[in-house]
Amino acid sequence: MTYGAAISFLEQIGTSYEGFMNAMVVLMESPAIIISLILLKVMDQKQSDSVAYSSKNIAFSSPATAWIDKDVLKEALFGKSILLLLGALIIGLVAGESALPAVQPLFMDMYNSVLILFLLSMGLTAGERLPEVRKHGIQLFLFGILMPIVGGTIGVLVAGMIGLSLGGMTLMGVLAGSASYIAAPAALRTSVPEANPSVYLGLALGITFPFNLIIGIPLYYQLAQWFILL
């Protein structure tokens, strides 16, 4: 939904972007989940007293698939949200532009209205979980703000280096600086049942999400403009 808000932002200021950026929303979801699970396993190995060799050897001597439960890997690749996005891409590829009149009334004309309802729902969810986030102090709050800036900046720089347009650079920054609210939490619930959902959902929805909507999107756009001027 952060990406959808960024699309609306670019349309309002009359900035075009590459059409294939919509596919990047899908393509960047599963790898991010898999990498996060690998990082979790690396951290677990570092903290284990039974490990007799260095963490560097751990990271390269054990296959990543051995660290991830098959059910978790299946969720990361074929979860409901991922499958829906991939299915939509395939349907769009097969049907082509001729199918636009059939889907436009629901998916295009009503998009802004549905977006408003979704944002209201996310606001209620985030508000319920914010007290849990506050218990962990200022460090968690700063993480929820600084990491989007770091990720978004890297996304803009990489997009500029591969020759994307101003709009494409902005969207890549938005994707790199955003948090997952559906697919990643589902994978976490499966792989890390002891994790507190109030923390990771409260952080994503209560801090990172509104930060990106209010500050992040225009910030990534400004960074993209600066990169073009270099």
PAVOGU-778101 format. One line per 5 residues: their letters; for each residue z, y, x of C-alpha. Coordinates in Angstrom, 1 decimal. Layout:
BEGIN
a = Z Y X  ... $
END
This chain:
BEGIN
mtyga = 0.0 0.0 0.0  0.4 2.3 3.0  -3.2 1.6 3.8  -4.2 2.5 0.2  -2.3 5.8 0.4 $
aisfl = -4.1 6.5 3.7  -7.5 5.8 2.0  -6.5 8.3 -0.7  -5.5 10.8 2.0  -8.9 10.5 3.8 $
eqigt = -10.8 10.8 0.5  -8.9 14.0 -0.4  -9.7 15.7 2.9  -13.3 14.4 2.8  -13.1 12.2 5.9 $
syegf = -15.3 9.1 6.0  -14.3 5.8 7.6  -15.9 2.4 8.4  -16.1 0.1 5.4  -15.1 -2.9 7.4 $
mnamv = -11.6 -1.4 7.9  -10.7 -2.8 4.5  -11.1 -6.3 6.0  -8.7 -5.4 8.9  -5.9 -5.3 6.3 $
vlmes = -6.4 -9.1 5.9  -7.3 -10.0 9.5  -4.2 -8.3 11.0  -1.6 -9.9 8.6  -1.5 -13.5 9.7 $
paiii = -1.6 -12.9 13.5  1.3 -10.5 13.2  3.4 -13.1 11.4  2.6 -15.8 13.9  3.4 -13.5 16.9 $
slill = 6.7 -12.5 15.3  7.7 -16.1 14.9  6.7 -16.9 18.5  8.9 -13.9 19.7  11.8 -15.3 17.6 $
kvmdq = 11.5 -18.7 19.3  11.4 -17.0 22.7  14.6 -15.1 21.9  16.2 -18.3 20.7  15.2 -20.1 23.9 $
kqsds = 16.6 -17.3 26.0  20.0 -17.5 24.2  20.2 -21.3 24.5  22.6 -22.7 27.0  20.7 -26.0 27.3 $
vayss = 17.6 -24.3 28.7  17.4 -25.1 32.5  14.5 -22.9 33.5  13.5 -19.3 33.2  12.2 -17.6 30.0 $
kniaf = 8.9 -16.9 31.8  8.3 -20.6 32.2  9.3 -21.2 28.6  6.8 -18.7 27.3  3.9 -20.4 29.1 $
sspat = 4.9 -24.1 29.3  5.5 -24.8 25.7  2.6 -24.6 23.1  3.2 -21.9 20.5  2.5 -24.4 17.7 $
awidk = 5.4 -26.5 18.9  7.7 -23.6 18.2  6.6 -22.9 14.6  7.3 -25.1 11.7  4.1 -26.4 10.0 $
dvlke = 5.3 -25.1 6.7  5.8 -21.6 8.2  2.3 -21.7 9.9  0.8 -22.8 6.5  2.6 -19.9 4.8 $
alfgk = 1.3 -17.4 7.5  -2.3 -18.6 7.1  -2.5 -19.6 3.4  0.4 -17.9 1.6  -0.3 -16.5 -1.8 $
silll = -0.9 -12.9 -0.6  -3.0 -13.9 2.4  -5.0 -16.3 0.3  -5.6 -13.7 -2.4  -6.8 -11.2 0.2 $
lgali = -9.1 -13.7 1.9  -10.4 -14.9 -1.5  -11.2 -11.4 -2.5  -13.1 -10.9 0.8  -15.1 -14.0 0.2 $
iglva = -15.9 -13.1 -3.4  -17.0 -9.7 -2.4  -19.2 -11.1 0.4  -20.9 -13.6 -2.1  -21.1 -11.3 -5.1 $
gesal = -22.2 -8.1 -3.2  -22.4 -4.6 -4.6  -24.0 -6.0 -7.8  -20.5 -7.0 -8.9  -19.0 -3.6 -8.7 $
pavqp = -19.6 -2.6 -12.3  -17.5 -5.6 -13.4  -14.5 -4.9 -11.3  -14.6 -1.1 -11.2  -12.6 -0.4 -14.4 $
lfmdm = -9.6 -2.4 -13.2  -9.6 -2.2 -9.4  -11.1 1.2 -8.9  -10.7 3.4 -11.9  -7.0 2.3 -12.4 $
ynsvl = -6.2 2.2 -8.7  -4.2 5.5 -8.5  -2.2 4.7 -11.7  -1.3 1.2 -10.4  -0.5 2.8 -7.0 $
ilfll = 2.0 5.2 -8.6  3.7 2.3 -10.5  3.9 0.3 -7.3  5.4 3.2 -5.3  8.0 3.7 -8.1 $
smglt = 8.9 0.0 -8.0  9.1 0.0 -4.2  11.3 3.1 -4.3  13.8 1.3 -6.6  13.8 -1.8 -4.4 $
agerl = 14.3 0.3 -1.3  17.1 2.3 -2.9  19.0 -0.8 -3.8  18.9 -2.0 -0.1  19.6 1.2 1.7 $
pevrk = 23.4 0.8 1.7  22.9 -2.4 3.7  20.8 -0.6 6.2  23.3 2.1 6.7  25.9 -0.5 7.7 $
hgiql = 24.0 -1.1 10.9  24.1 2.5 12.1  21.6 5.0 13.5  20.0 2.4 15.8  18.3 0.6 12.9 $
flfgi = 17.2 3.9 11.4  15.6 5.1 14.6  13.9 1.7 15.1  12.3 2.1 11.6  10.9 5.5 12.6 $
lmpiv = 10.1 5.1 16.3  8.3 1.7 16.2  5.7 3.0 13.6  5.0 6.0 15.9  4.6 3.7 18.9 $
ggtig = 2.4 1.2 17.1  0.4 3.8 15.3  -0.3 5.7 18.5  -1.5 2.5 20.2  -3.6 1.7 17.2 $
vlvag = -5.3 5.2 17.3  -5.9 4.9 21.0  -7.4 1.4 20.8  -9.6 2.5 17.8  -10.8 5.5 19.8 $
migls = -11.6 3.4 22.9  -13.8 1.0 20.8  -15.7 3.9 19.2  -14.4 4.1 15.7  -14.8 7.3 13.7 $
lggmt = -12.0 9.8 13.0  -11.2 8.1 9.7  -11.4 4.6 11.3  -9.0 5.7 14.0  -6.6 7.0 11.4 $
lmgvl = -6.7 3.8 9.4  -6.2 1.7 12.5  -3.2 3.8 13.4  -1.8 3.3 9.8  -2.3 -0.5 10.1 $
agsas = -0.7 -0.7 13.5  2.2 1.5 12.5  2.9 -0.1 9.1  5.3 -2.9 8.0  4.6 -5.9 5.8 $
yiaap = 6.4 -6.0 2.5  5.1 -9.3 1.0  3.6 -11.8 3.4  5.9 -11.3 6.4  9.2 -11.4 4.3 $
aalrt = 7.9 -14.7 2.7  7.4 -16.2 6.1  10.8 -14.9 7.3  12.6 -16.5 4.3  11.0 -19.8 5.3 $
svpea = 11.5 -19.7 9.0  14.7 -17.7 9.4  16.8 -18.4 6.3  19.9 -16.9 8.0  18.2 -13.5 8.3 $
npsvy = 19.5 -10.8 6.0  16.7 -9.7 3.6  18.5 -6.5 2.9  18.1 -5.5 6.5  14.4 -6.3 7.0 $
lglal = 13.3 -5.3 3.5  15.6 -2.3 3.5  14.2 -1.2 6.9  10.6 -1.7 5.9  10.8 -0.3 2.4 $
gitfp = 13.6 2.2 2.8  12.7 3.8 6.1  9.3 2.8 7.6  7.4 2.9 4.3  8.4 6.4 3.2 $
fnlii = 8.2 7.7 6.8  4.5 6.6 7.0  3.7 8.1 3.5  5.2 11.5 4.3  4.8 11.9 8.1 $
giply = 3.0 8.9 9.5  -0.4 9.2 7.8  -1.0 12.8 8.7  0.5 12.2 12.2  -2.0 9.4 12.9 $
yqlaq = -4.8 11.6 11.6  -3.7 14.4 13.9  -3.5 12.0 16.9  -7.1 10.8 16.1  -8.3 14.4 16.1 $
wfill = -6.6 15.1 19.5  -8.2 11.9 20.9  -11.7 13.1 19.8  -11.1 16.5 21.5  -10.2 14.9 24.8 $
END
